[in-house]
Amino acid sequence: MRGDDPAAACSCYSETFVITDFATSFDKLGIRGEAPQGIGGLNNHDIFLQSMLSSNLADSLNFETGVDMFFGNDDGFLGRFENNQRVFVRMRYVF
């Protein structure tokens, strides 16, 4: 430990996040859309957003598609994934 600096002795990392989940959705022609859900890091100004569309193709068959996006500084908790955006398609059968 160097001197009396407590920050020098601590190798921990602290981040403050805000989580948003808007209840807004729309239903047109059997397709439901959800407003982007997100997590924002306040310390490093980094963000994760997810938006999705879904449809029930049958009583037990559900189809979903969406996108996950990361933005921010490379040194932020979420920003380090900035080059890892993804588009997903998921089909779910419940029996």
Salt bridges, closest charged atoms under 4 A:
GLU64 OE1 - ARG90 NE 2.83
GLU64 OE2 - ARG92 NH2 3.04
ASP68 OD2 - ARG86 NE 2.49
